[in-house]
Amino acid sequence: MQLNHDPTRTPPSTATSPRRFPRASWVLLVAGILVASALAVGLGVSYLNEQKQLTGPISVVDDAGRNVTLPGPATRIVVLQPSAMDIVYRLGIRDRVVGVDCGTPSAGGVAADYTPGQIQNWSLASLPCVTWLPNLDIPVLVALQPDLVLAGPGINVASLDTITQQYGIATAYLNPTTLSGISYDVEMVGTLTGTGSAAAGLVNQMAESLAIDRSVVENLTQEPRVFLTYYLDSGGYYSFGPGTFGNDLIQLAGAVSITGNDSAANTNEVSGSYILAADPSIIVVGVGFGLNVSSYSSGPDWSSFPAVQSGHVDPIDASLISEPDPSMVFSVALLIHMFHPSVTVPSAHLGEGPGST
């Protein structure tokens, strides 16, 4: 899980990121995904004879700009990032995973990184744990004899280089900063695992999902003011400012974030008085990892917020707003349903989000 309050993890999209997708840029955003989809379809053509691909070398460039090379498709994979696991699962190769990231036993093991739903639906409880806090346990990882390691923020790139250089294990770093980047990572994992056709199909599915989202919200005349929070402490609530996936998701769902133009929200708590002054009509709270809706009632001024008093508080699985993967793309439909309950969202499309994982 990638959240701003965790100093060992990088936020899903940093405050310095220039990428934003205001509602006026819907056409450009969906066009970008469609281009990625077209590229994926083109890539899929090269997989029409995937048996031939099984015998040839594979080379990609990961999100850290590193060349990743394999003699053939990976068959034993260690996954050190929930967003990477989402991709692996959706590509139908969960059976190739031989180890998964987790916290120390005192931190909760696999539950430190994955929600209960992910642990159950992805059958993670039976997998060997590779701890990454306080340091990545390289000996345990190597003992699993993987031919590919998929990692992301929280794992030092230098550690991945060590694994490759000293043990000959290919390592790929996944850290997309845009929705188009998520499509790229799907294609990258598809290439490394010889599942290019499945990857092309998944990228196309994401593009179609965003196109449906656009058709639902493009004619809306009102954009509710929303506050999205995923964690709290005595100082206030943690949220998303400009240049983050959380802010982008709100905009894509036809709403306006009260912290959308406040870069301080990327690193600091938002106080209760701040929220009272902004007066959001809807509050969305991240749940999971030990938090539920009632957990937020202990936050500063919580009972004074008009949205709380009127019952306009909606929960969302925290992984959907913090982990850049296909599930995040599909979650836009869920947010549209929250922000615009009177608008019809195709029921099948609405089910593509958290229920898929």
C-alpha positions as CSV (number, residue, x, y, z in Angstrom):
1,M,0.0,0.0,0.0
2,Q,1.4,3.4,-0.9
3,L,0.2,6.3,1.3
4,N,1.5,9.7,2.0
5,H,1.7,9.3,5.8
6,D,4.1,6.3,5.5
7,P,7.7,7.8,5.3
8,T,9.1,4.6,3.9
9,R,6.8,4.6,0.9
10,T,6.5,7.0,-2.0
11,P,3.0,8.5,-2.5
12,P,1.2,7.1,-5.6
13,S,2.0,10.3,-7.4
14,T,4.3,12.8,-5.9
15,A,3.6,16.5,-5.3
16,T,6.3,17.4,-7.8
17,S,4.5,15.5,-10.6
18,P,3.4,17.9,-13.4
19,R,0.7,15.5,-14.5
20,R,-2.9,16.5,-13.8
21,F,-6.1,15.5,-15.5
22,P,-8.7,18.2,-15.1
23,R,-12.1,17.4,-16.4
24,A,-11.5,19.6,-19.4
25,S,-8.7,17.2,-20.4
26,W,-11.0,14.1,-20.6
27,V,-10.5,13.9,-24.3
28,L,-6.7,14.0,-24.0
29,L,-6.7,11.5,-21.1
30,V,-8.9,8.9,-22.8
31,A,-7.0,9.5,-26.1
32,G,-3.8,8.7,-24.2
33,I,-5.2,5.5,-22.9
34,L,-6.6,4.6,-26.3
35,V,-3.2,5.2,-27.9
36,A,-1.7,2.8,-25.2
37,S,-4.5,0.4,-26.1
38,A,-3.7,0.6,-29.8
39,L,-0.1,0.0,-29.1
40,A,-1.0,-2.9,-26.9
41,V,-3.1,-4.4,-29.7
42,G,-0.2,-3.9,-32.0
43,L,2.0,-5.6,-29.4
44,G,-0.5,-8.4,-29.2
45,V,0.0,-9.1,-32.9
46,S,3.6,-10.1,-32.1
47,Y,2.2,-12.6,-29.7
48,L,0.0,-14.4,-32.3
49,N,2.6,-17.1,-32.2
50,E,3.5,-17.0,-28.5
51,Q,5.1,-20.4,-28.7
52,K,7.9,-18.8,-30.7
53,Q,8.2,-16.1,-28.0
54,L,8.8,-18.8,-25.4
55,T,12.2,-19.6,-27.0
56,G,13.5,-16.0,-27.5
57,P,15.1,-13.4,-25.2
58,I,13.0,-10.7,-23.7
59,S,14.0,-7.1,-23.0
60,V,12.0,-4.2,-21.6
61,V,12.7,-0.8,-20.0
62,D,11.1,-0.5,-16.5
63,D,9.8,2.7,-14.8
64,A,13.2,3.5,-13.3
65,G,14.7,3.5,-16.9
66,R,16.5,0.2,-16.2
67,N,16.9,-2.5,-18.9
68,V,15.3,-5.7,-17.8
69,T,16.3,-8.8,-19.7
70,L,15.1,-12.4,-19.5
71,P,16.1,-15.5,-21.6
72,G,12.3,-16.3,-21.9
73,P,9.0,-15.7,-20.1
74,A,9.2,-15.7,-16.3
75,T,7.7,-18.7,-14.7
76,R,8.7,-18.1,-11.0
77,I,7.8,-14.5,-9.8
78,V,8.3,-12.7,-6.5
79,V,5.9,-9.8,-6.2
80,L,7.0,-6.9,-3.9
81,Q,4.2,-4.5,-4.7
82,P,0.4,-4.8,-4.4
83,S,-0.2,-3.0,-7.7
84,A,2.1,-5.4,-9.4
85,M,0.1,-8.3,-7.9
86,D,-3.1,-6.8,-9.3
87,I,-1.6,-6.9,-12.8
88,V,-0.3,-10.4,-12.3
89,Y,-3.7,-11.7,-11.1
90,R,-5.5,-10.0,-13.9
91,L,-3.2,-11.5,-16.5
92,G,-4.0,-15.0,-15.2
93,I,-0.6,-15.9,-13.9
94,R,-1.1,-15.9,-10.1
95,D,0.1,-19.5,-10.1
96,R,3.6,-18.4,-11.1
97,V,4.0,-16.3,-7.9
98,V,6.3,-17.9,-5.4
99,G,6.7,-15.1,-2.9
100,V,5.0,-11.9,-1.9
101,D,5.9,-8.7,0.0
102,C,4.9,-8.4,3.7
103,G,5.8,-6.5,6.8
104,T,7.6,-8.0,9.8
105,P,5.4,-10.3,12.0
106,S,5.0,-7.5,14.5
107,A,3.7,-5.3,11.7
108,G,1.1,-7.8,10.6
109,G,2.9,-9.8,7.9
110,V,1.1,-9.8,4.6
111,A,-1.8,-7.8,6.1
112,A,0.6,-4.9,6.4
113,D,0.7,-4.5,2.6
114,Y,-2.6,-6.1,1.4
115,T,-6.3,-5.7,2.3
116,P,-8.2,-8.7,3.6
117,G,-10.1,-8.8,0.3
118,Q,-6.8,-8.9,-1.7
119,I,-5.4,-11.6,0.6
120,Q,-8.4,-13.8,0.2
121,N,-9.1,-13.2,-3.5
122,W,-5.5,-13.5,-4.6
123,S,-4.8,-16.4,-2.2
124,L,-1.9,-14.7,-0.6
125,A,-2.0,-16.2,2.8
126,S,-0.3,-19.4,1.6
127,L,2.6,-17.7,-0.1
128,P,6.0,-17.2,1.5
129,C,6.5,-13.7,2.8
130,V,9.5,-11.6,1.8
131,T,9.8,-8.7,4.3
132,W,10.8,-5.3,3.1
133,L,10.8,-3.5,6.5
134,P,13.1,-2.4,8.0
135,N,15.1,-3.8,5.0
136,L,14.4,-6.0,2.1
137,D,15.2,-9.6,3.1
138,I,17.3,-10.5,0.0
139,P,18.4,-14.0,1.3
140,V,14.8,-15.1,1.7
141,L,14.0,-13.8,-1.7
142,V,16.9,-15.5,-3.4
143,A,16.1,-18.8,-1.7
144,L,12.7,-18.8,-3.5
145,Q,14.6,-19.1,-6.8
146,P,12.6,-16.6,-8.8
147,D,13.5,-15.7,-12.4
148,L,11.7,-12.3,-12.0
149,V,11.1,-9.9,-9.2
150,L,8.4,-7.2,-9.6
151,A,8.9,-4.3,-7.2
152,G,7.9,-0.7,-6.7
153,P,8.1,2.3,-4.3
154,G,9.4,1.3,-0.9
155,I,12.0,-1.0,-2.4
156,N,15.3,0.7,-3.1
157,V,16.3,0.5,-6.7
158,A,19.9,-0.2,-5.6
159,S,18.7,-3.3,-3.9
160,L,17.1,-4.5,-7.1
161,D,20.4,-3.9,-8.9
162,T,22.2,-6.0,-6.3
163,I,19.7,-8.8,-6.8
164,T,20.3,-8.8,-10.5
165,Q,24.1,-8.3,-10.5
166,Q,24.9,-10.7,-7.7
167,Y,22.3,-13.4,-8.2
168,G,21.4,-13.1,-11.9
169,I,17.7,-12.6,-11.1
170,A,15.8,-10.1,-13.3
171,T,14.1,-7.3,-11.4
172,A,11.6,-4.8,-12.7
173,Y,10.6,-1.5,-11.0
174,L,6.9,-0.5,-11.5
175,N,6.0,3.1,-10.5
176,P,3.6,4.7,-12.9
177,T,2.7,8.4,-12.4
178,T,-0.2,8.6,-14.8
179,L,-3.1,6.3,-15.9
180,S,-1.2,5.8,-19.2
181,G,1.7,4.7,-17.2
182,I,-0.5,1.9,-15.7
183,S,-1.1,0.7,-19.2
184,Y,2.6,0.7,-19.9
185,D,3.2,-1.4,-16.8
186,V,0.6,-3.9,-17.8
187,E,2.3,-4.3,-21.2
188,M,5.7,-4.6,-19.5
189,V,4.6,-7.4,-17.2
190,G,2.8,-9.1,-20.1
191,T,6.0,-9.0,-22.2
192,L,8.2,-10.3,-19.3
193,T,5.7,-13.2,-18.7
194,G,4.8,-14.1,-22.3
195,T,1.2,-13.0,-21.8
196,G,1.2,-10.2,-24.3
197,S,-2.2,-11.0,-25.7
198,A,-3.8,-11.0,-22.2
199,A,-2.0,-7.7,-21.5
200,A,-3.3,-6.1,-24.7
201,G,-6.8,-7.2,-23.8
202,L,-6.5,-5.7,-20.3
203,V,-5.2,-2.4,-21.7
204,N,-8.1,-2.3,-24.1
205,Q,-10.5,-3.1,-21.3
206,M,-9.2,-0.1,-19.3
207,A,-9.5,2.2,-22.2
208,E,-13.1,1.1,-22.8
209,S,-13.8,1.6,-19.1
210,L,-12.6,5.2,-19.2
211,A,-14.6,5.8,-22.3
212,I,-17.7,4.7,-20.6
213,D,-16.9,6.9,-17.6
214,R,-16.5,9.9,-19.9
215,S,-19.8,9.2,-21.5
216,V,-21.5,9.1,-18.1
217,V,-20.1,12.4,-16.8
218,E,-19.5,14.6,-19.8
219,N,-22.9,16.2,-19.7
220,L,-23.1,16.8,-16.0
221,T,-23.8,20.4,-15.1
222,Q,-22.7,20.2,-11.4
223,E,-19.5,19.0,-9.8
224,P,-19.9,18.3,-6.1
225,R,-17.1,19.4,-3.7
226,V,-15.4,16.4,-2.3
227,F,-13.0,15.6,0.5
228,L,-11.1,12.4,0.1
229,T,-9.1,11.1,3.1
230,Y,-7.3,7.8,3.8
231,Y,-5.8,8.2,7.2
232,L,-6.0,10.4,10.3
233,D,-4.2,11.3,13.5
234,S,-4.6,13.9,16.2
235,G,-3.4,16.6,13.8
236,G,-6.0,16.0,11.2
237,Y,-6.7,14.0,8.1
238,Y,-4.4,12.9,5.3
239,S,-5.5,13.6,1.7
240,F,-4.4,14.2,-1.8
241,G,-3.3,17.5,-3.4
242,P,-2.4,18.4,-7.0
243,G,-0.4,15.8,-9.0
244,T,-1.7,12.8,-7.3
245,F,-3.8,9.9,-8.4
246,G,-6.4,10.6,-5.6
247,N,-7.0,14.1,-7.0
248,D,-7.1,12.8,-10.6
249,L,-9.7,10.2,-9.7
250,I,-12.0,12.8,-8.2
251,Q,-11.8,14.9,-11.3
252,L,-12.4,11.9,-13.6
253,A,-15.5,11.1,-11.6
254,G,-17.0,14.6,-12.3
255,A,-16.2,16.2,-8.9
256,V,-13.9,18.8,-7.4
257,S,-11.5,18.1,-4.5
258,I,-11.3,20.7,-1.8
259,T,-7.5,20.0,-1.6
260,G,-7.0,19.7,-5.4
261,N,-5.0,22.9,-5.6
262,D,-3.2,22.7,-2.3
263,S,0.2,21.1,-2.6
264,A,0.6,21.1,1.2
265,A,-2.1,18.4,1.3
266,N,0.4,16.0,-0.2
267,T,2.7,16.0,2.8
268,N,0.7,17.5,5.7
269,E,-2.5,16.7,7.5
270,V,-5.6,18.7,6.7
271,S,-7.0,20.2,9.8
272,G,-10.6,20.1,10.9
273,S,-11.0,23.8,10.6
274,Y,-9.7,23.6,7.0
275,I,-12.5,21.1,6.1
276,L,-15.1,23.2,7.9
277,A,-14.1,26.2,5.9
278,A,-14.1,24.3,2.6
279,D,-17.5,22.7,3.4
280,P,-17.4,19.6,1.1
281,S,-20.8,18.2,0.3
282,I,-19.3,14.6,0.2
283,I,-16.6,13.0,2.3
284,V,-15.0,9.8,1.1
285,V,-12.9,7.8,3.6
286,G,-10.4,5.1,2.8
287,V,-11.0,1.9,4.7
288,G,-8.9,-1.2,5.2
289,F,-5.5,-1.7,6.9
290,G,-7.2,-1.4,10.3
291,L,-9.5,1.5,9.4
292,N,-13.3,1.6,9.0
293,V,-15.8,4.5,8.7
294,S,-16.2,4.7,12.5
295,S,-12.4,5.1,12.9
296,Y,-12.7,8.6,11.4
297,S,-15.1,9.8,14.1
298,S,-12.2,10.4,16.4
299,G,-10.7,12.9,14.0
300,P,-10.7,16.7,14.7
301,D,-14.1,18.3,14.3
302,W,-15.5,15.2,12.6
303,S,-19.0,15.5,14.1
304,S,-19.2,19.2,13.0
305,F,-18.7,18.6,9.3
306,P,-22.1,19.2,7.5
307,A,-21.4,16.2,5.2
308,V,-21.1,14.0,8.3
309,Q,-24.3,15.4,9.8
310,S,-26.2,14.9,6.6
311,G,-24.9,11.3,6.2
312,H,-22.9,12.0,3.1
313,V,-19.8,9.9,4.1
314,D,-18.9,7.1,1.7
315,P,-16.2,4.4,2.3
316,I,-13.8,3.2,-0.4
317,D,-11.2,0.5,-0.3
318,A,-8.0,2.4,0.4
319,S,-6.1,0.3,-2.1
320,L,-8.2,1.7,-4.9
321,I,-7.1,5.2,-4.3
322,S,-3.5,4.5,-3.4
323,E,-2.2,1.7,-5.7
324,P,-1.7,2.6,-9.4
325,D,-3.0,-0.5,-11.1
326,P,-6.0,-1.6,-13.3
327,S,-8.3,-1.7,-10.3
328,M,-7.6,2.0,-9.8
329,V,-8.7,2.7,-13.3
330,F,-11.9,0.6,-12.9
331,S,-12.7,2.4,-9.6
332,V,-13.6,5.6,-11.4
333,A,-17.1,4.1,-12.0
334,L,-17.5,3.5,-8.3
335,L,-16.7,7.1,-7.5
336,I,-19.1,8.4,-10.2
337,H,-21.8,6.4,-8.4
338,M,-20.9,8.0,-5.1
339,F,-20.7,11.6,-6.4
340,H,-23.7,11.4,-8.8
341,P,-26.2,8.8,-7.3
342,S,-28.9,10.0,-9.7
343,V,-26.8,9.3,-12.7
344,T,-27.1,5.8,-14.3
345,V,-23.8,3.9,-14.2
346,P,-24.0,0.6,-16.1
347,S,-24.1,-2.1,-13.5
348,A,-21.7,-4.4,-15.2
349,H,-19.2,-1.6,-15.5
350,L,-19.7,-0.6,-11.9
351,G,-18.6,-4.2,-11.0
352,E,-15.3,-3.9,-12.7
353,G,-13.6,-2.3,-9.7
354,P,-13.1,-3.8,-6.3
355,G,-15.3,-6.8,-7.0
356,S,-12.8,-7.9,-9.6
357,T,-10.0,-8.4,-7.2
